[in-house]
Amino acid sequence: MAKNQSPLQIIPLGGLGEIGKNMTVIRYEDEMVVIDGGLMFPEDEMLGIDIVIPDISYLIENKDMLKGILLTHGHEDHIGALPYIMRELDTPIYGSKLTLGLLSVKLKETGLTKVSLNMVKPRSVIKLGEHFNVEFFRVTHSIPGCFGMAITTPLGTIVHTGDFKMDQTPVDDEAMDFGRLAEFGKKGVLVLMSDSTNVERPGYTRSEKEVGVALKNSFEKIEGRVILATFASNVHRIQQAIDAAILYNRKVAIVGRSMINVVSIAQELEYLKIPEDILIDIDEIGKYPNNRIAIISTGSQGEPMSALTRMANNDHRKVVIIPGDTVVISANPIPGNEKLVARTVNQLYRQGAEVINDPSVGIHASGHASQEELKMMLSLVRPKFFVPVHGEYRMLVKHAQLAKRAGMSSENILVGENGQTMEFTKEKARIGKRVTSGIILVDGLGVGDVGNVVLRDRKQLSEDGILIIVVGMNKSERIVVSGPDIVSRGFVYVREADQLMDDAKDRVNQILDKCNEKNITDWTGIKSQIREGLGRFLYERTRRRPMILPIILEV
């Protein structure tokens, strides 16, 4: 780095090497801004965990430097962690009307009513601190009100694309601001940070308007009720489904808590246009013939508690699947959700419904740019340095390779990881020191109180169960007064394993006798001996390792 020149720092706290949990710090000297604050859904091994959010220790340690939080759009993986993060921070938030509308509901639900929410429009410019000027520019994605941003600093401009695709025929006619991107490129851009989610897909991403045509074609052929499941946040998709329902004279009912919330907010903010006589309450669907009903629902990912899954399991209080219903699943399964979706589809067929979820029908389009659009972004912005963001590690590497093929020097491309500081001067880029980063697990009302030890215990319990050993002992005389009694949960059914349980009791008595011989008198030591000795015995007999919980009652 050049002498006496403070580097510009980009510090990802989430979103690199993973899908979700997007959060990035931009820092220059003693000031910094943050882009997004998203959540991630738990991995399979995170038993019982509801959501995962970024570790914001670095922000808390430097909260006096924080000048603002900038939001690209209103998806959960970009705003979902803010109700937890804003308990610790007091800083203004900037975003589009819809993004702030969706966020404000989440904040109110958690009792945060004094957060400073500031609406910005396309090409709005705000000054944050002494070092940052931020201009928001429109991008197209799968939700309205999406922004990229150009952050001007003393060393140059950072362009962050947010999630985007280059949709030339957007549903709301709000096209991406290609002209402004080209102007940034002409003036000179120091760093481009670009969405990597669809880097493995060749060509161009389909326009959302093509989905509208496919939905109308599907609605035309369906004779019974239409039940359409999609992401609640995909307001454009919901609008097109409503347009198809209007075209074929169907009333529309909304089910699913998140879907109802989003539709209500989007209507209030005029992102959704629904004639008054079209929308009906779900309780009213029985008043109309089946061929005049369309239901828009959550559950496109087979989520266990979603409206569609409960319908499929005949467990929904308001909607019962009947023969003649057609369920349109207007979404592709997120990686890892394939089994959940397949299970829901099978259950829907068992209930007598027809299901349309074949990608070839054209009822879904991604919201992320494919390879040719990513190349076009690089060509428009013409950055000196490039940082791929928003994607699993292989996606970041492939985006870097694509940038090289587009003419960028490998020396000017940084593939980072969460917690790594990326430092830039006007001439050079390098990976700097690490800062505190990682994950915070949210389980019910507990934030961060479940860690690796608890997850390990949950895993052991789920795989091999638990044995509780209860022994009553006279401590002064060191003799067993009652027991040992054994309670088994998730290991073996006691009545069908009488011999094993009797042998286990004998082994516990032997261990207690040895403790007496070795003069081990403290309860902790005796419990440890029981755990180790009984654990070895049970593994020899069953090849299983249940959690063993000795309880000694002092008599």
C-alpha positions as CSV (number, residue, x, y, z in Angstrom):
1,M,0.0,0.0,0.0
2,A,1.1,3.6,-0.6
3,K,2.7,5.3,2.4
4,N,0.5,7.5,4.6
5,Q,-2.6,6.5,2.7
6,S,-5.4,4.9,4.6
7,P,-6.8,1.9,2.6
8,L,-10.5,1.6,1.7
9,Q,-11.7,-1.6,3.4
10,I,-14.5,-4.0,2.4
11,I,-15.3,-6.4,5.2
12,P,-18.0,-9.1,4.5
13,L,-19.7,-10.3,7.7
14,G,-22.0,-12.6,5.8
15,G,-23.0,-13.7,2.3
16,L,-19.6,-15.0,1.0
17,G,-19.3,-18.8,0.7
18,E,-23.0,-19.2,1.4
19,I,-26.5,-18.3,0.2
20,G,-28.0,-15.8,2.6
21,K,-27.0,-13.8,5.7
22,N,-25.8,-11.0,3.5
23,M,-24.0,-8.2,5.3
24,T,-21.0,-6.1,4.2
25,V,-19.1,-3.3,6.0
26,I,-17.5,-0.5,3.9
27,R,-14.9,1.3,6.1
28,Y,-12.6,4.3,5.5
29,E,-10.5,5.5,8.4
30,D,-12.8,6.0,11.4
31,E,-16.2,5.8,9.5
32,M,-18.1,2.9,8.1
33,V,-21.4,2.0,6.5
34,V,-23.1,-1.4,6.3
35,I,-24.9,-2.9,3.3
36,D,-27.8,-5.2,4.2
37,G,-28.5,-7.3,7.3
38,G,-29.9,-10.6,6.2
39,L,-30.6,-14.0,7.7
40,M,-30.0,-17.6,6.6
41,F,-32.1,-20.6,7.2
42,P,-30.5,-23.4,9.2
43,E,-28.5,-26.3,7.8
44,D,-29.9,-29.9,8.4
45,E,-27.5,-30.5,11.3
46,M,-28.7,-27.3,13.2
47,L,-31.4,-29.2,15.0
48,G,-34.2,-27.1,16.4
49,I,-32.7,-23.8,15.2
50,D,-35.1,-21.3,13.6
51,I,-32.8,-18.9,11.8
52,V,-29.1,-18.0,11.5
53,I,-27.9,-14.4,11.6
54,P,-24.4,-12.8,11.2
55,D,-22.2,-12.3,14.2
56,I,-22.0,-8.5,14.6
57,S,-19.4,-8.3,17.3
58,Y,-17.3,-6.1,14.9
59,L,-20.1,-3.6,14.5
60,I,-20.8,-3.5,18.3
61,E,-17.1,-2.9,19.0
62,N,-17.1,0.0,16.4
63,K,-20.6,1.3,16.8
64,D,-19.4,4.9,17.1
65,M,-18.0,4.7,13.6
66,L,-21.2,3.4,12.0
67,K,-23.0,6.0,9.9
68,G,-25.8,4.1,8.3
69,I,-27.2,0.8,7.1
70,L,-28.0,0.7,3.4
71,L,-30.6,-1.8,2.1
72,T,-30.6,-3.3,-1.4
73,H,-34.1,-4.9,-1.2
74,G,-36.7,-6.5,1.0
75,H,-35.8,-10.2,0.9
76,E,-35.2,-12.1,4.1
77,D,-31.6,-12.8,3.2
78,H,-31.0,-9.1,3.1
79,I,-33.2,-7.6,5.9
80,G,-34.3,-10.6,8.1
81,A,-31.6,-10.2,10.7
82,L,-32.3,-6.5,11.4
83,P,-34.9,-7.1,14.1
84,Y,-32.1,-8.8,16.1
85,I,-29.3,-6.5,15.0
86,M,-31.1,-3.3,15.8
87,R,-31.4,-4.3,19.4
88,E,-27.6,-3.6,19.6
89,L,-27.2,-0.7,17.2
90,D,-28.6,2.8,17.0
91,T,-28.0,3.9,13.4
92,P,-30.3,5.1,10.6
93,I,-31.4,2.7,7.9
94,Y,-32.0,3.7,4.2
95,G,-34.0,1.8,1.7
96,S,-36.9,1.9,-0.8
97,K,-40.5,2.4,0.2
98,L,-41.4,-1.3,-0.1
99,T,-38.2,-2.5,1.6
100,L,-38.8,-0.2,4.6
101,G,-42.5,-1.2,4.6
102,L,-41.6,-4.9,5.0
103,L,-38.9,-4.1,7.5
104,S,-41.1,-1.9,9.7
105,V,-43.6,-4.7,10.3
106,K,-40.7,-7.0,11.4
107,L,-39.3,-4.3,13.7
108,K,-42.8,-3.6,15.3
109,E,-43.3,-7.3,16.0
110,T,-40.1,-7.3,18.1
111,G,-41.0,-4.1,19.9
112,L,-38.5,-1.9,18.0
113,T,-40.5,1.2,17.2
114,K,-37.8,3.9,17.4
115,V,-35.5,2.8,14.6
116,S,-34.7,5.6,12.1
117,L,-36.1,4.4,8.7
118,N,-35.3,6.7,5.8
119,M,-36.9,6.2,2.4
120,V,-34.7,6.9,-0.7
121,K,-35.7,6.9,-4.4
122,P,-33.8,5.9,-7.5
123,R,-30.8,8.3,-8.1
124,S,-31.2,9.7,-4.5
125,V,-27.8,10.7,-3.1
126,I,-27.2,10.8,0.6
127,K,-24.0,11.9,2.5
128,L,-23.0,9.8,5.4
129,G,-20.2,11.1,7.6
130,E,-17.3,12.9,6.1
131,H,-16.2,10.1,3.7
132,F,-19.2,8.5,2.1
133,N,-21.7,9.8,-0.6
134,V,-24.2,7.1,-1.6
135,E,-26.3,7.1,-4.7
136,F,-29.0,4.5,-5.1
137,F,-29.8,3.2,-8.6
138,R,-32.7,0.9,-9.8
139,V,-32.0,-2.7,-10.6
140,T,-34.5,-5.4,-11.5
141,H,-35.0,-8.5,-9.4
142,S,-37.9,-10.6,-8.2
143,I,-39.3,-8.0,-5.8
144,P,-40.1,-4.3,-6.5
145,G,-38.0,-1.5,-4.9
146,C,-34.6,-3.0,-5.6
147,F,-31.4,-0.9,-5.5
148,G,-27.8,-1.2,-6.3
149,M,-25.6,1.5,-4.9
150,A,-22.6,3.6,-5.8
151,I,-20.6,4.6,-2.7
152,T,-18.2,7.4,-3.4
153,T,-15.2,7.5,-1.0
154,P,-11.9,9.5,-0.9
155,L,-10.2,6.7,-2.8
156,G,-12.8,6.1,-5.5
157,T,-16.3,4.6,-6.1
158,I,-17.6,1.2,-5.0
159,V,-20.5,-0.1,-7.1
160,H,-22.6,-2.8,-5.3
161,T,-25.1,-4.4,-7.6
162,G,-27.4,-5.9,-4.9
163,D,-29.4,-8.9,-6.3
164,F,-30.2,-8.3,-9.9
165,K,-31.0,-9.6,-13.3
166,M,-31.2,-7.5,-16.5
167,D,-34.9,-7.8,-17.2
168,Q,-35.6,-5.8,-20.4
169,T,-39.4,-6.2,-19.9
170,P,-40.1,-5.9,-16.2
171,V,-43.6,-6.3,-15.0
172,D,-43.8,-2.8,-13.5
173,D,-42.0,-1.2,-16.4
174,E,-39.4,0.0,-14.0
175,A,-36.3,-1.0,-16.0
176,M,-32.8,-1.3,-14.6
177,D,-30.8,2.0,-14.8
178,F,-28.3,1.0,-17.5
179,G,-27.6,4.6,-18.3
180,R,-26.4,5.4,-14.8
181,L,-24.3,2.3,-14.6
182,A,-22.6,3.3,-17.9
183,E,-22.0,6.8,-16.4
184,F,-20.3,5.3,-13.4
185,G,-18.1,3.3,-15.7
186,K,-17.2,6.3,-17.7
187,K,-16.2,8.3,-14.6
188,G,-14.2,5.4,-13.2
189,V,-15.1,2.8,-10.6
190,L,-12.6,1.5,-8.1
191,V,-14.4,-1.7,-7.0
192,L,-17.4,-3.6,-8.4
193,M,-19.2,-6.0,-6.0
194,S,-21.5,-8.2,-8.1
195,D,-24.2,-10.8,-7.4
196,S,-22.8,-14.4,-8.1
197,T,-25.9,-16.5,-7.5
198,N,-26.6,-17.6,-11.1
199,V,-23.0,-17.5,-12.4
200,E,-23.2,-21.2,-13.3
201,R,-26.1,-20.6,-15.7
202,P,-25.2,-19.8,-19.3
203,G,-27.0,-17.2,-21.3
204,Y,-29.6,-14.8,-20.0
205,T,-32.3,-15.2,-17.3
206,R,-35.9,-15.2,-18.5
207,S,-38.0,-12.2,-18.1
208,E,-40.6,-12.2,-15.3
209,K,-43.2,-11.2,-17.9
210,E,-42.8,-14.6,-19.6
211,V,-44.0,-16.2,-16.4
212,G,-47.1,-14.1,-16.6
213,V,-47.9,-15.5,-20.0
214,A,-47.3,-19.1,-18.7
215,L,-49.6,-18.4,-15.7
216,K,-52.4,-17.2,-18.0
217,N,-52.0,-20.2,-20.2
218,S,-52.2,-22.5,-17.1
219,F,-55.2,-20.7,-15.7
220,E,-57.1,-20.9,-19.0
221,K,-56.8,-24.8,-19.0
222,I,-57.7,-25.4,-15.3
223,E,-61.4,-26.2,-14.8
224,G,-61.4,-26.5,-11.0
225,R,-59.9,-24.3,-8.3
226,V,-56.4,-22.9,-8.8
227,I,-54.1,-22.9,-5.8
228,L,-50.9,-21.0,-6.6
229,A,-47.9,-21.3,-4.3
230,T,-44.9,-18.9,-4.6
231,F,-42.6,-16.8,-2.5
232,A,-44.5,-14.3,-0.4
233,S,-42.0,-11.6,-1.3
234,N,-42.4,-12.1,-5.1
235,V,-44.8,-9.2,-5.6
236,H,-44.5,-9.2,-9.4
237,R,-45.5,-12.9,-9.5
238,I,-48.5,-12.3,-7.2
239,Q,-49.6,-9.4,-9.4
240,Q,-49.4,-11.6,-12.5
241,A,-51.3,-14.4,-10.8
242,I,-54.0,-11.9,-9.9
243,D,-54.1,-10.6,-13.5
244,A,-54.6,-14.1,-14.7
245,A,-57.4,-14.7,-12.2
246,I,-59.1,-11.4,-13.4
247,L,-58.7,-12.5,-17.0
248,Y,-60.6,-15.8,-16.4
249,N,-63.2,-14.4,-14.0
250,R,-61.8,-15.9,-10.8
251,K,-62.0,-14.4,-7.2
252,V,-58.7,-14.4,-5.3
253,A,-58.1,-15.5,-1.7
254,I,-54.8,-15.1,0.1
255,V,-53.6,-17.7,2.7
256,G,-50.4,-17.9,4.7
257,R,-49.3,-15.4,7.3
258,S,-46.4,-14.0,5.4
259,M,-48.3,-13.9,2.2
260,I,-51.2,-11.9,3.8
261,N,-48.7,-9.5,5.4
262,V,-46.8,-8.9,2.1
263,V,-50.0,-8.5,0.0
264,S,-51.4,-6.0,2.6
265,I,-48.2,-3.9,2.7
266,A,-47.7,-4.0,-1.1
267,Q,-51.4,-2.9,-1.6
268,E,-51.0,-0.1,0.9
269,L,-47.9,1.1,-0.8
270,E,-49.5,0.7,-4.3
271,Y,-47.0,-1.9,-5.5
272,L,-50.0,-4.3,-6.0
273,K,-53.0,-3.3,-8.0
274,I,-56.0,-5.4,-7.1
275,P,-59.6,-4.4,-8.0
276,E,-61.8,-4.2,-4.8
277,D,-64.3,-6.9,-6.1
278,I,-61.5,-9.5,-6.9
279,L,-60.0,-10.1,-3.4
280,I,-62.2,-12.2,-1.0
281,D,-61.6,-13.6,2.4
282,I,-60.6,-17.2,2.6
283,D,-63.8,-18.0,4.5
284,E,-65.8,-16.9,1.4
285,I,-64.4,-19.4,-1.1
286,G,-67.3,-21.8,-0.5
287,K,-69.8,-19.1,-1.9
288,Y,-68.4,-19.4,-5.4
289,P,-68.2,-22.2,-8.0
290,N,-64.8,-24.0,-8.0
291,N,-64.0,-22.6,-11.5
292,R,-64.2,-19.1,-10.2
293,I,-61.7,-19.4,-7.3
294,A,-58.0,-18.8,-7.2
295,I,-56.0,-19.2,-4.0
296,I,-52.5,-17.7,-3.6
297,S,-50.6,-19.4,-0.9
298,T,-47.2,-19.7,0.9
299,G,-45.4,-23.1,0.8
300,S,-43.6,-23.3,-2.5
301,Q,-40.6,-24.7,-0.6
302,G,-42.5,-27.4,1.2
303,E,-41.9,-25.7,4.6
304,P,-43.5,-27.9,7.3
305,M,-45.8,-25.2,8.8
306,S,-46.7,-23.4,5.6
307,A,-50.2,-23.1,4.3
308,L,-49.7,-25.4,1.2
309,T,-48.0,-28.1,3.3
310,R,-50.9,-28.0,5.8
311,M,-53.4,-28.3,2.9
312,A,-51.4,-31.3,1.5
313,N,-51.6,-33.0,4.9
314,N,-55.3,-32.2,5.3
315,D,-54.4,-30.0,8.3
316,H,-55.4,-26.6,7.2
317,R,-58.3,-25.0,9.1
318,K,-59.7,-23.1,6.1
319,V,-58.8,-25.0,2.9
320,V,-59.4,-28.7,2.1
321,I,-57.9,-30.1,-1.1
322,I,-60.6,-31.7,-3.2
323,P,-60.4,-33.7,-6.4
324,G,-60.3,-31.3,-9.3
325,D,-58.0,-28.8,-7.6
326,T,-54.9,-27.8,-9.5
327,V,-51.9,-26.6,-7.5
328,V,-49.4,-24.5,-9.4
329,I,-46.0,-24.3,-7.7
330,S,-44.4,-21.2,-9.1
331,A,-40.9,-21.5,-7.7
332,N,-37.9,-23.8,-8.0
333,P,-36.8,-25.6,-4.9
334,I,-34.0,-23.9,-3.0
335,P,-31.0,-26.4,-2.8
336,G,-31.7,-28.6,0.2
337,N,-35.5,-28.3,0.0
338,E,-36.0,-30.8,-2.9
339,K,-37.2,-33.6,-0.5
340,L,-39.7,-31.3,1.3
341,V,-41.2,-30.1,-2.0
342,A,-41.4,-33.7,-3.4
343,R,-43.1,-34.8,-0.2
344,T,-45.7,-32.0,-0.4
345,V,-46.4,-32.8,-4.1
346,N,-46.9,-36.5,-3.3
347,Q,-49.4,-35.6,-0.5
348,L,-51.3,-33.2,-2.8
349,Y,-51.7,-36.0,-5.3
350,R,-52.9,-38.3,-2.5
351,Q,-55.6,-35.7,-1.7
352,G,-56.8,-35.8,-5.4
353,A,-55.2,-32.6,-6.7
354,E,-53.3,-32.1,-9.9
355,V,-49.9,-30.4,-9.6
356,I,-48.1,-28.2,-12.1
357,N,-44.4,-27.7,-11.1
358,D,-42.5,-28.7,-14.2
359,P,-39.9,-26.0,-15.1
360,S,-40.5,-26.6,-18.8
361,V,-44.0,-25.1,-18.4
362,G,-42.3,-21.7,-17.7
363,I,-44.2,-20.8,-14.4
364,H,-41.0,-19.6,-12.7
365,A,-38.1,-17.4,-13.6
366,S,-35.0,-16.7,-11.4
367,G,-34.4,-13.2,-10.1
368,H,-30.6,-13.4,-10.6
369,A,-28.4,-12.6,-13.5
370,S,-26.9,-15.4,-15.7
371,Q,-23.5,-15.4,-17.3
372,E,-24.1,-13.0,-20.2
373,E,-25.7,-10.5,-17.9
374,L,-22.8,-10.7,-15.4
375,K,-20.4,-10.0,-18.3
376,M,-22.6,-7.1,-19.4
377,M,-22.4,-5.6,-15.8
378,L,-18.6,-5.9,-15.9
379,S,-18.6,-4.2,-19.4
380,L,-20.8,-1.3,-18.2
381,V,-19.1,-0.6,-15.0
382,R,-15.5,-1.3,-16.1
383,P,-14.1,-1.5,-12.6
384,K,-10.4,-1.4,-11.7
385,F,-11.0,-4.1,-9.0
386,F,-13.6,-6.8,-8.8
387,V,-15.1,-8.6,-5.8
388,P,-17.7,-11.4,-6.4
389,V,-20.4,-11.5,-3.7
390,H,-23.6,-13.3,-2.8
391,G,-22.9,-17.0,-3.4
392,E,-21.3,-20.2,-2.3
393,Y,-17.5,-20.3,-2.6
394,R,-17.5,-22.2,-5.9
395,M,-19.8,-19.5,-7.3
396,L,-17.4,-16.7,-6.2
397,V,-14.5,-18.6,-7.9
398,K,-16.5,-19.1,-11.1
399,H,-17.5,-15.4,-11.2
400,A,-13.8,-14.5,-10.8
401,Q,-13.0,-16.8,-13.7
402,L,-15.7,-15.2,-15.8
403,A,-14.3,-11.8,-15.0
404,K,-10.9,-13.0,-16.2
405,R,-12.4,-14.2,-19.5
406,A,-14.0,-10.7,-19.8
407,G,-10.6,-9.2,-19.7
408,M,-9.8,-8.4,-16.1
409,S,-6.4,-9.1,-14.6
410,S,-6.3,-11.8,-11.9
411,E,-4.3,-9.5,-9.7
412,N,-7.3,-7.1,-9.6
413,I,-9.8,-9.8,-8.5
414,L,-10.3,-10.7,-4.9
415,V,-12.3,-13.7,-3.8
416,G,-12.9,-13.2,-0.1
417,E,-14.5,-15.0,2.8
418,N,-16.6,-13.8,5.7
419,G,-14.5,-11.9,8.2
420,Q,-11.7,-11.2,5.8
421,T,-10.8,-7.6,5.3
422,M,-10.2,-6.6,1.6
423,E,-8.1,-3.5,1.4
424,F,-7.8,-1.1,-1.6
425,T,-5.8,1.9,-2.6
426,K,-6.0,3.5,-6.0
427,E,-3.4,1.2,-7.3
428,K,-3.5,-2.1,-5.3
429,A,-5.8,-4.6,-3.7
430,R,-5.0,-7.2,-1.1
431,I,-6.5,-9.4,1.6
432,G,-5.9,-8.0,5.1
433,K,-6.4,-9.2,8.6
434,R,-9.5,-11.0,9.8
435,V,-12.2,-9.5,12.0
436,T,-14.6,-11.3,14.3
437,S,-17.3,-13.0,12.2
438,G,-19.4,-16.1,12.2
439,I,-23.0,-17.1,13.0
440,I,-25.5,-16.5,15.7
441,L,-28.2,-19.1,16.1
442,V,-31.7,-18.0,16.9
443,D,-33.9,-20.7,18.7
444,G,-37.3,-19.4,19.7
445,L,-36.7,-16.3,21.8
446,G,-33.1,-17.2,22.5
447,V,-30.5,-15.4,20.4
448,G,-27.0,-16.8,20.6
449,D,-27.7,-19.0,23.7
450,V,-27.4,-22.2,21.6
451,G,-23.9,-23.1,20.6
452,N,-21.8,-26.0,19.3
453,V,-22.1,-27.9,22.6
454,V,-25.9,-27.7,22.6
455,L,-26.1,-28.7,18.9
456,R,-23.7,-31.7,19.6
457,D,-26.0,-32.8,22.4
458,R,-29.1,-32.5,20.2
459,K,-27.4,-34.5,17.5
460,Q,-26.5,-37.3,20.0
461,L,-30.0,-37.3,21.4
462,S,-31.5,-37.5,17.9
463,E,-29.3,-40.4,16.9
464,D,-28.9,-42.6,20.0
465,G,-31.3,-41.3,22.6
466,I,-30.8,-40.9,26.4
467,L,-30.6,-43.1,29.4
468,I,-31.3,-41.6,32.8
469,I,-29.8,-43.6,35.8
470,V,-31.4,-42.8,39.2
471,V,-29.6,-44.0,42.3
472,G,-30.5,-43.2,46.0
473,M,-27.4,-43.2,48.2
474,N,-26.5,-42.6,51.8
475,K,-23.5,-40.5,51.6
476,S,-22.1,-40.9,55.1
477,E,-22.3,-44.7,54.9
478,R,-21.6,-44.8,51.1
479,I,-24.3,-47.4,50.4
480,V,-27.0,-47.7,47.8
481,V,-30.4,-47.2,49.4
482,S,-32.6,-47.4,46.3
483,G,-32.1,-48.2,42.6
484,P,-30.4,-48.0,40.3
485,D,-33.5,-47.3,38.2
486,I,-33.2,-46.7,34.5
487,V,-35.4,-44.5,32.3
488,S,-34.8,-44.8,28.5
489,R,-35.9,-42.4,25.8
490,G,-35.0,-42.8,22.2
491,F,-32.5,-45.6,23.0
492,V,-34.5,-48.9,23.5
493,Y,-38.0,-49.6,24.6
494,V,-37.5,-50.9,28.2
495,R,-40.2,-53.6,28.2
496,E,-38.6,-55.2,25.0
497,A,-35.1,-55.0,26.4
498,D,-35.5,-56.3,29.9
499,Q,-32.3,-58.3,29.8
500,L,-30.2,-55.4,28.6
501,M,-31.7,-53.1,31.3
502,D,-31.1,-55.7,34.0
503,D,-27.5,-56.1,32.8
504,A,-27.1,-52.4,32.7
505,K,-28.3,-52.1,36.4
506,D,-25.8,-54.8,37.4
507,R,-23.0,-52.9,35.6
508,V,-24.0,-49.7,37.5
509,N,-23.9,-51.6,40.8
510,Q,-20.4,-52.9,39.9
511,I,-19.2,-49.4,39.1
512,L,-20.6,-48.1,42.5
513,D,-18.8,-50.9,44.3
514,K,-15.5,-50.0,42.5
515,C,-16.0,-46.3,43.5
516,N,-16.3,-47.5,47.1
517,E,-13.1,-49.5,46.8
518,K,-11.2,-46.6,45.3
519,N,-12.6,-44.2,47.9
520,I,-14.4,-42.0,45.3
521,T,-16.9,-40.2,47.4
522,D,-17.9,-37.0,45.6
523,W,-21.0,-37.1,43.5
524,T,-19.3,-35.6,40.4
525,G,-16.6,-38.4,40.4
526,I,-19.2,-41.1,40.9
527,K,-21.4,-39.8,38.1
528,S,-18.3,-39.6,35.8
529,Q,-17.5,-43.2,36.5
530,I,-21.1,-44.3,35.8
531,R,-21.1,-42.4,32.5
532,E,-17.8,-43.9,31.3
533,G,-18.4,-47.4,32.5
534,L,-22.0,-47.8,31.4
535,G,-21.2,-46.0,28.1
536,R,-18.5,-48.7,27.3
537,F,-20.9,-51.5,28.3
538,L,-23.8,-50.2,26.1
539,Y,-21.5,-49.7,23.1
540,E,-20.2,-53.2,23.3
541,R,-23.7,-54.6,23.5
542,T,-25.5,-52.3,21.0
543,R,-22.9,-50.3,19.0
544,R,-24.8,-47.2,20.1
545,R,-23.8,-44.3,22.3
546,P,-26.8,-42.8,24.1
547,M,-26.4,-39.8,26.3
548,I,-26.1,-41.1,29.8
549,L,-27.4,-38.8,32.6
550,P,-26.7,-40.1,36.1
551,I,-28.8,-38.7,38.9
552,I,-27.8,-39.4,42.5
553,L,-30.3,-38.7,45.2
554,E,-28.8,-38.1,48.6
555,V,-30.7,-39.9,51.3
